[in-house]
Amino acid sequence: MEDLSTAEKHRQRELSSIRELSAPYFDREKWEKLRKLVYRPTPLNVDVVIDDTTLREGLQMAGLTTPKPENTCRIACLLRDIGIERLEVLTYTKTDQEAIRLMRDEGLGEMLAAWCRASKADVDMAIKLDFNQVGISHPVSYIHFEKWPDKSPQQLTELVAGVVSYAVDHGLTVFVHGEDSTRADWEFERSFINAVAEAGAKVYRICDTVGCGLSDPLATLPNGIPAKVRHIRRETKIPYVEIHAHDDFGNAVENTMATIRAASGLYDKVYASTTFLGIGDRAGNAETEKIILNCYIHHDINKWNLSLFRELAVLLASSTGYTLPLNKAIVGDAAFAHESGIHVHGVSTLPLMYEPFPPELVGQRRTIVIGKRSGKHGVKLKLQELLGKHVDENDPRLVQLVDLIKTKFVNGNRRSPLKNEEFKQYARKVGFEI
């Protein structure tokens, strides 16, 4: 067998550093050092601008309840407090417009962007509502052109360019959304992008409308997203690019991150159109919280307040009737919940073992669940959580409690985990004052 003495030295050195930086409570300074030690982030040469479209794309998700204007405003305020720089919103209904008014009252006016079709009437509505920026959306794939069988690609391009010019002439900053970009003929799309750039558009949004885009840097056009970023930079006049990725294939986050990485060194900033919790049409979109966390952990972009993630997730779910999955990454109820003995032993020994980042970082807290797979470590941690003090591992009451709970699950018919009050009752039964 190969001599692993060097590996042992490395293990001792690495674990010594990790233990030193693993505080029993959330210490931001220590965590930042630990993050860089463990994840070794790779800096990017591009500024990532989150263009959150929860209040436009997200609210188009079938079956959601439209939030009350005051809740819409609260969602927007939390997004602002997280550090989101642009918020895309709808303008068409009275409740949309009331929410916009409330957002303006909260000082959000400059970051709001109206979503428009390629219609002067939509632009007029944005002007009437005093927007400074708009997104003008129009398909660029021949598949979607079936909506207008009597119009040629040139006619449709001229239509969109005309609306862009109209918006620019009225003092608006314009983003153009190329719907179904990842199934578009590049020869046409290139001409389309140049036409809207000449009309004054500042940003072109690559819309992976049905989620078929590929993150592989070697994948070719039209669905190779990094290739598309490079071609847009090299062959068009548009100043900036944006990615709007759908999750039909489960790749929205991957494709968004691939765009960000592809833009590094080519642009000074890149826009990522995302929705909180990934809500949106059909399978939804890239999650705002996941893109931010990936940029922070893996690329050392440290400009957002992640501690508001959980609060916003709960508010958004309650305001829209969305069921927040238990195992939703980062913000779900089970994201930092531990039941099995192996996992509980791990987090009690070294939290980093099964928690890649501290729950407090994203506004969460660790939860110990007592169920069929719980062992002594789990029962002890749960006791300490509820008592607020240390419990000796050799306390005979702890041994009795573990036996009592195991009997309940092994010999009984219990299938669901214990609720806190049930656990307290068992703890009292063996002598704990709780």
NORCORUR-V96591 format. One record per pair of residues at least 12 apart in sequence whose C-alpha atoms are under 8 Angstrom apart, sorted by the first residue. I is the first residue (numbers start at 1). J is the second residue. D is the distance in Angstrom with one decimal. If there is no record, write none. Layout:
# NORCORUR-V96591
i=I j=J d=D
i=I j=J d=D
This chain:
# NORCORUR-V96591
i=18 j=34 d=6.6
i=19 j=350 d=7.5
i=21 j=33 d=7.3
i=21 j=34 d=5.9
i=22 j=34 d=7.5
i=22 j=350 d=7.5
i=22 j=351 d=7.7
i=22 j=352 d=7.9
i=26 j=358 d=7.0
i=26 j=360 d=6.6
i=26 j=361 d=8.0
i=35 j=297 d=7.1
i=35 j=357 d=8.0
i=39 j=297 d=7.0
i=39 j=298 d=6.7
i=40 j=298 d=7.3
i=41 j=297 d=6.5
i=41 j=298 d=4.4
i=41 j=299 d=4.8
i=41 j=300 d=5.6
i=42 j=298 d=6.1
i=42 j=299 d=4.8
i=42 j=300 d=6.9
i=43 j=298 d=8.0
i=43 j=299 d=4.8
i=43 j=300 d=6.0
i=43 j=301 d=7.7
i=44 j=261 d=7.2
i=44 j=264 d=5.7
i=44 j=265 d=7.8
i=44 j=299 d=6.2
i=45 j=264 d=4.8
i=45 j=265 d=5.2
i=45 j=268 d=7.2
i=46 j=260 d=7.9
i=46 j=263 d=6.9
i=46 j=264 d=4.8
i=46 j=265 d=6.4
i=46 j=266 d=8.0
i=46 j=267 d=6.3
i=46 j=268 d=4.9
i=46 j=269 d=5.0
i=46 j=270 d=6.8
i=47 j=268 d=6.1
i=47 j=269 d=4.3
i=47 j=270 d=6.3
i=48 j=260 d=7.1
i=48 j=269 d=5.8
i=48 j=270 d=5.3
i=48 j=271 d=6.1
i=48 j=272 d=7.2
i=49 j=84 d=7.6
i=49 j=85 d=6.5
i=49 j=86 d=7.8
i=49 j=269 d=6.9
i=49 j=270 d=6.1
i=49 j=271 d=4.8
i=49 j=272 d=6.2
i=50 j=84 d=5.7
i=50 j=85 d=6.2
i=50 j=86 d=6.7
i=50 j=271 d=5.9
i=50 j=272 d=5.0
i=50 j=273 d=6.3
i=50 j=274 d=7.1
i=50 j=288 d=7.6
i=51 j=84 d=6.9
i=51 j=85 d=6.5
i=51 j=86 d=4.7
i=51 j=87 d=5.9
i=51 j=88 d=7.0
i=51 j=271 d=6.3
i=51 j=272 d=5.6
i=51 j=273 d=4.7
i=51 j=274 d=6.5
i=52 j=84 d=6.9
i=52 j=86 d=6.2
i=52 j=87 d=5.1
i=52 j=88 d=6.2
i=52 j=272 d=7.8
i=52 j=273 d=5.5
i=52 j=274 d=5.0
i=52 j=275 d=5.6
i=52 j=276 d=7.6
i=52 j=288 d=6.9
i=53 j=87 d=6.0
i=53 j=88 d=4.8
i=53 j=89 d=6.7
i=53 j=273 d=6.4
i=53 j=274 d=5.8
i=53 j=275 d=5.3
i=54 j=88 d=7.5
i=54 j=89 d=8.0
i=54 j=274 d=7.1
i=54 j=275 d=4.4
i=54 j=276 d=5.8
i=54 j=279 d=7.1
i=54 j=280 d=7.6
i=55 j=72 d=7.4
i=55 j=76 d=8.0
i=55 j=87 d=7.6
i=55 j=88 d=6.5
i=55 j=89 d=5.2
i=55 j=90 d=7.0
i=56 j=88 d=6.0
i=56 j=89 d=4.7
i=56 j=90 d=5.3
i=56 j=115 d=7.5
i=57 j=275 d=7.3
i=57 j=279 d=7.7
i=57 j=280 d=5.2
i=57 j=281 d=7.0
i=58 j=275 d=6.0
i=58 j=276 d=7.8
i=58 j=278 d=7.4
i=58 j=279 d=4.7
i=58 j=280 d=4.0
i=58 j=281 d=7.2
i=58 j=284 d=7.5
i=59 j=279 d=7.4
i=59 j=280 d=6.5
i=60 j=280 d=5.8
i=60 j=281 d=5.9
i=61 j=279 d=6.4
i=61 j=280 d=4.4
i=61 j=281 d=4.5
i=61 j=282 d=6.6
i=61 j=284 d=7.4
i=62 j=280 d=8.0
i=62 j=281 d=6.6
i=62 j=282 d=7.3
i=64 j=320 d=5.4
i=64 j=321 d=5.9
i=64 j=322 d=6.4
i=65 j=319 d=7.3
i=65 j=320 d=4.5
i=65 j=321 d=5.7
i=66 j=319 d=7.6
i=66 j=320 d=5.8
i=67 j=319 d=5.2
i=67 j=320 d=5.6
i=68 j=95 d=7.4
i=68 j=99 d=8.0
i=68 j=319 d=7.5
i=69 j=95 d=6.0
i=69 j=96 d=7.1
i=69 j=98 d=6.1
i=69 j=99 d=4.3
i=69 j=102 d=7.5
i=70 j=99 d=6.5
i=70 j=102 d=7.1
i=71 j=319 d=6.6
i=72 j=99 d=6.2
i=73 j=99 d=5.9
i=73 j=100 d=7.6
i=73 j=102 d=6.1
i=73 j=103 d=5.3
i=75 j=312 d=6.7
i=75 j=315 d=7.2
i=75 j=316 d=6.8
i=76 j=103 d=7.2
i=77 j=103 d=7.6
i=77 j=106 d=7.6
i=77 j=108 d=7.7
i=78 j=308 d=7.2
i=78 j=312 d=6.5
i=79 j=312 d=7.9
i=80 j=108 d=7.8
i=81 j=305 d=7.1
i=81 j=308 d=8.0
i=82 j=304 d=5.5
i=82 j=305 d=4.5
i=82 j=306 d=6.4
i=82 j=307 d=8.0
i=82 j=308 d=6.5
i=82 j=309 d=7.9
i=83 j=303 d=7.1
i=83 j=304 d=5.0
i=83 j=305 d=6.4
i=84 j=304 d=7.7
i=85 j=111 d=6.2
i=86 j=111 d=4.7
i=86 j=112 d=6.1
i=86 j=113 d=7.0
i=87 j=111 d=5.9
i=87 j=112 d=4.9
i=87 j=113 d=5.9
i=88 j=112 d=6.0
i=88 j=113 d=4.7
i=88 j=114 d=5.9
i=88 j=115 d=6.4
i=89 j=112 d=7.0
i=89 j=113 d=6.2
i=89 j=114 d=5.4
i=89 j=115 d=6.1
i=90 j=114 d=6.1
i=90 j=115 d=5.9
i=91 j=114 d=6.7
i=91 j=115 d=7.5
i=91 j=125 d=7.5
i=91 j=126 d=7.4
i=97 j=129 d=7.9
i=109 j=131 d=7.4
i=110 j=131 d=7.9
i=110 j=132 d=6.9
i=112 j=131 d=7.0
i=112 j=132 d=7.8
i=112 j=133 d=7.3
i=113 j=131 d=6.6
i=113 j=132 d=7.2
i=113 j=133 d=5.0
i=113 j=134 d=5.0
i=113 j=135 d=6.9
i=114 j=126 d=6.1
i=114 j=131 d=6.8
i=114 j=133 d=6.6
i=114 j=134 d=4.7
i=114 j=135 d=6.2
i=115 j=134 d=5.9
i=115 j=135 d=4.9
i=115 j=136 d=6.4
i=115 j=137 d=7.5
i=116 j=134 d=6.8
i=116 j=135 d=5.8
i=116 j=136 d=4.8
i=116 j=137 d=6.2
i=117 j=136 d=5.5
i=117 j=137 d=5.2
i=117 j=138 d=6.7
i=118 j=136 d=5.7
i=118 j=137 d=6.2
i=118 j=138 d=6.3
i=118 j=159 d=7.3
i=118 j=160 d=5.5
i=118 j=163 d=6.0
i=118 j=164 d=8.0
i=119 j=163 d=6.3
i=120 j=163 d=5.8
i=120 j=166 d=7.3
i=120 j=167 d=7.9
i=123 j=163 d=7.9
i=123 j=167 d=6.4
i=127 j=170 d=7.8
i=131 j=172 d=7.6
i=132 j=171 d=7.2
i=132 j=172 d=5.1
i=132 j=173 d=6.4
i=133 j=172 d=5.0
i=133 j=173 d=4.5
i=133 j=174 d=5.9
i=133 j=175 d=7.9
i=134 j=172 d=6.8
i=134 j=173 d=6.4
i=134 j=174 d=5.2
i=134 j=175 d=6.3
i=135 j=174 d=5.8
i=135 j=175 d=4.5
i=135 j=176 d=5.6
i=135 j=177 d=6.7
i=136 j=164 d=7.4
i=136 j=174 d=7.1
i=136 j=175 d=6.2
i=136 j=176 d=4.9
i=136 j=177 d=6.0
i=137 j=176 d=5.8
i=137 j=177 d=4.5
i=137 j=178 d=6.5
i=137 j=179 d=6.8
i=138 j=160 d=7.4
i=138 j=176 d=7.7
i=138 j=177 d=6.2
i=138 j=178 d=5.8
i=138 j=179 d=5.7
i=139 j=177 d=7.8
i=139 j=178 d=5.5
i=139 j=179 d=4.1
i=139 j=180 d=6.1
i=139 j=181 d=7.6
i=140 j=178 d=5.5
i=140 j=179 d=5.7
i=140 j=180 d=6.2
i=140 j=181 d=6.0
i=140 j=184 d=5.9
i=140 j=189 d=6.4
i=140 j=192 d=7.9
i=141 j=179 d=7.3
i=141 j=180 d=5.7
i=141 j=181 d=6.4
i=141 j=183 d=5.9
i=141 j=184 d=4.1
i=141 j=185 d=6.7
i=142 j=184 d=6.7
i=142 j=185 d=7.6
i=144 j=180 d=7.5
i=153 j=188 d=7.9
i=157 j=192 d=5.9
i=157 j=195 d=7.3
i=158 j=195 d=7.9
i=160 j=196 d=7.2
i=161 j=195 d=6.1
i=161 j=196 d=4.9
i=161 j=199 d=5.8
i=162 j=199 d=7.3
i=164 j=196 d=6.6
i=164 j=199 d=6.0
i=164 j=200 d=6.8
i=164 j=201 d=6.6
i=165 j=199 d=4.9
i=165 j=200 d=6.2
i=168 j=199 d=7.8
i=168 j=200 d=6.2
i=168 j=201 d=7.6
i=173 j=201 d=7.1
i=173 j=202 d=7.0
i=174 j=200 d=7.3
i=174 j=201 d=4.9
i=174 j=202 d=5.9
i=174 j=203 d=7.0
i=175 j=201 d=5.8
i=175 j=202 d=5.9
i=175 j=203 d=4.7
i=175 j=204 d=5.9
i=175 j=205 d=7.1
i=176 j=196 d=7.5
i=176 j=201 d=6.6
i=176 j=203 d=6.2
i=176 j=204 d=5.0
i=176 j=205 d=6.0
i=177 j=204 d=6.0
i=177 j=205 d=4.5
i=177 j=206 d=6.7
i=177 j=207 d=6.6
i=178 j=204 d=7.0
i=178 j=205 d=5.8
i=178 j=206 d=5.7
i=178 j=207 d=5.7
i=179 j=206 d=7.3
i=179 j=207 d=5.0
i=179 j=208 d=7.3
i=179 j=209 d=6.2
i=180 j=206 d=7.9
i=180 j=207 d=5.5
i=180 j=208 d=5.6
i=180 j=209 d=4.8
i=180 j=210 d=7.1
i=181 j=206 d=5.7
i=181 j=207 d=5.3
i=181 j=208 d=6.0
i=181 j=209 d=7.3
i=181 j=222 d=7.3
i=181 j=223 d=7.8
i=182 j=206 d=7.5
i=182 j=207 d=7.0
i=182 j=208 d=5.5
i=182 j=209 d=7.6
i=182 j=212 d=6.9
i=182 j=213 d=5.7
i=182 j=221 d=7.7
i=182 j=222 d=5.1
i=182 j=223 d=4.3
i=182 j=224 d=7.4
i=182 j=225 d=7.4
i=183 j=222 d=5.7
i=183 j=223 d=6.2
i=184 j=222 d=6.0
i=185 j=222 d=6.6
i=186 j=221 d=7.0
i=186 j=222 d=6.3
i=190 j=232 d=7.4
i=190 j=235 d=7.2
i=190 j=236 d=6.5
i=193 j=236 d=6.6
i=193 j=237 d=7.7
i=193 j=238 d=6.8
i=194 j=236 d=5.5
i=194 j=237 d=5.7
i=194 j=238 d=6.7
i=197 j=237 d=6.0
i=197 j=238 d=5.0
i=197 j=239 d=7.9
i=198 j=237 d=7.6
i=201 j=238 d=7.1
i=202 j=238 d=6.1
i=202 j=239 d=5.6
i=202 j=240 d=6.3
i=203 j=238 d=6.3
i=203 j=239 d=6.2
i=203 j=240 d=4.6
i=203 j=241 d=5.4
i=203 j=242 d=6.8
i=204 j=238 d=6.7
i=204 j=240 d=6.4
i=204 j=241 d=4.9
i=204 j=242 d=6.0
i=205 j=241 d=5.8
i=205 j=242 d=4.4
i=205 j=243 d=5.5
i=205 j=244 d=6.6
i=206 j=241 d=7.2
i=206 j=242 d=5.9
i=206 j=243 d=4.9
i=206 j=244 d=6.1
i=207 j=243 d=6.2
i=207 j=244 d=4.8
i=207 j=245 d=6.1
i=208 j=243 d=7.6
i=208 j=244 d=6.1
i=208 j=245 d=4.8
i=208 j=246 d=5.9
i=209 j=244 d=7.7
i=209 j=245 d=6.6
i=209 j=246 d=5.7
i=210 j=246 d=6.0
i=210 j=247 d=7.5
i=210 j=248 d=5.9
i=211 j=245 d=6.2
i=211 j=246 d=4.7
i=211 j=247 d=5.3
i=211 j=248 d=4.9
i=211 j=249 d=5.7
i=211 j=250 d=7.6
i=211 j=251 d=6.9
i=211 j=252 d=6.7
i=212 j=248 d=7.5
i=212 j=249 d=6.6
i=213 j=225 d=6.1
i=213 j=255 d=6.9
i=214 j=255 d=6.6
i=215 j=254 d=6.6
i=215 j=255 d=5.0
i=215 j=258 d=5.4
i=215 j=259 d=7.7
i=216 j=258 d=7.8
i=217 j=262 d=8.0
i=225 j=255 d=7.1
i=225 j=258 d=7.4
i=225 j=259 d=6.5
i=226 j=258 d=6.4
i=226 j=259 d=5.8
i=226 j=262 d=5.3
i=226 j=263 d=8.0
i=229 j=241 d=7.3
i=229 j=259 d=7.0
i=229 j=262 d=6.7
i=229 j=263 d=6.7
i=230 j=262 d=7.4
i=230 j=263 d=7.8
i=230 j=266 d=7.9
i=233 j=266 d=7.2
i=240 j=267 d=7.1
i=240 j=269 d=7.4
i=240 j=270 d=6.6
i=240 j=271 d=7.9
i=241 j=270 d=5.9
i=241 j=271 d=6.4
i=242 j=270 d=6.0
i=242 j=271 d=4.3
i=242 j=272 d=5.5
i=242 j=273 d=6.9
i=243 j=256 d=6.2
i=243 j=259 d=6.7
i=243 j=271 d=6.6
i=243 j=272 d=5.2
i=243 j=273 d=5.9
i=244 j=256 d=7.3
i=244 j=272 d=6.6
i=244 j=273 d=4.8
i=244 j=274 d=6.7
i=244 j=285 d=7.7
i=244 j=286 d=7.8
i=245 j=273 d=7.6
i=245 j=274 d=7.7
i=245 j=285 d=5.8
i=245 j=286 d=6.0
i=246 j=283 d=7.1
i=246 j=284 d=5.8
i=246 j=285 d=4.3
i=246 j=286 d=6.5
i=247 j=283 d=5.4
i=247 j=284 d=5.5
i=247 j=285 d=5.2
i=247 j=286 d=6.7
i=248 j=282 d=7.4
i=248 j=283 d=5.3
i=248 j=284 d=7.4
i=252 j=285 d=5.9
i=252 j=286 d=4.7
i=253 j=285 d=7.9
i=253 j=286 d=4.8
i=253 j=287 d=6.9
i=253 j=290 d=7.2
i=253 j=291 d=6.6
i=256 j=272 d=6.8
i=256 j=286 d=7.0
i=256 j=291 d=7.6
i=257 j=291 d=7.0
i=257 j=294 d=8.0
i=260 j=272 d=7.7
i=273 j=286 d=8.0
i=274 j=286 d=5.3
i=274 j=287 d=5.7
i=274 j=288 d=5.0
i=275 j=287 d=5.2
i=275 j=288 d=5.2
i=276 j=288 d=4.8
i=276 j=289 d=6.3
i=276 j=313 d=7.5
i=277 j=289 d=7.2
i=277 j=313 d=6.9
i=289 j=306 d=8.0
i=289 j=309 d=7.0
i=289 j=330 d=7.7
i=290 j=329 d=7.9
i=290 j=330 d=7.7
i=292 j=304 d=7.5
i=293 j=306 d=7.8
i=306 j=361 d=6.2
i=306 j=362 d=4.9
i=306 j=363 d=7.3
i=307 j=360 d=6.8
i=307 j=361 d=5.3
i=307 j=362 d=4.2
i=307 j=363 d=4.4
i=307 j=364 d=8.0
i=308 j=362 d=6.4
i=308 j=363 d=5.7
i=309 j=331 d=6.6
i=309 j=362 d=5.4
i=309 j=363 d=6.1
i=310 j=330 d=7.9
i=310 j=331 d=5.1
i=310 j=332 d=8.0
i=310 j=362 d=6.3
i=310 j=363 d=5.2
i=310 j=364 d=6.2
i=311 j=363 d=7.0
i=313 j=331 d=6.6
i=330 j=362 d=7.0
i=331 j=362 d=7.4
i=331 j=364 d=7.2
i=336 j=355 d=7.1
i=336 j=359 d=6.6
i=336 j=364 d=7.6
i=336 j=365 d=6.8
i=336 j=366 d=5.0
i=336 j=367 d=6.2
i=337 j=366 d=5.9
i=337 j=367 d=4.5
i=337 j=368 d=5.7
i=337 j=369 d=6.6
i=338 j=366 d=7.9
i=338 j=367 d=6.3
i=338 j=368 d=5.1
i=338 j=369 d=5.8
i=339 j=368 d=6.1
i=339 j=369 d=4.8
i=339 j=370 d=6.0
i=339 j=371 d=6.5
i=339 j=373 d=6.3
i=339 j=374 d=5.5
i=339 j=378 d=7.0
i=340 j=373 d=4.8
i=340 j=374 d=5.1
i=340 j=375 d=7.4
i=340 j=378 d=7.9
i=341 j=373 d=6.2
i=341 j=374 d=5.0
i=341 j=375 d=4.9
i=341 j=376 d=7.6
i=341 j=377 d=6.7
i=341 j=378 d=6.4
i=344 j=368 d=7.6
i=344 j=377 d=6.3
i=344 j=378 d=5.6
i=345 j=377 d=5.7
i=345 j=378 d=7.2
i=348 j=377 d=7.6
i=348 j=381 d=7.7
i=368 j=381 d=7.0
i=368 j=382 d=5.8
i=369 j=382 d=7.6
i=369 j=417 d=6.7
i=369 j=418 d=7.4
i=370 j=382 d=7.7
i=370 j=417 d=5.6
i=370 j=418 d=5.7
i=370 j=423 d=8.0
i=371 j=409 d=7.5
i=371 j=415 d=7.9
i=371 j=416 d=6.7
i=371 j=417 d=4.2
i=371 j=418 d=6.1
i=372 j=406 d=7.3
i=372 j=409 d=5.5
i=372 j=410 d=7.4
i=372 j=415 d=7.2
i=372 j=416 d=7.9
i=372 j=417 d=7.0
i=375 j=402 d=7.1
i=376 j=399 d=7.8
i=376 j=402 d=6.1
i=379 j=398 d=7.8
i=379 j=401 d=7.9
i=379 j=402 d=6.6
i=380 j=393 d=7.4
i=380 j=398 d=7.1
i=383 j=427 d=8.0
i=386 j=434 d=7.4
i=387 j=434 d=6.3
i=397 j=430 d=5.6
i=397 j=431 d=6.5
i=397 j=432 d=7.4
i=400 j=430 d=6.5
i=401 j=426 d=6.8
i=401 j=427 d=6.4
i=401 j=430 d=6.3
i=404 j=426 d=7.6
i=405 j=426 d=7.8
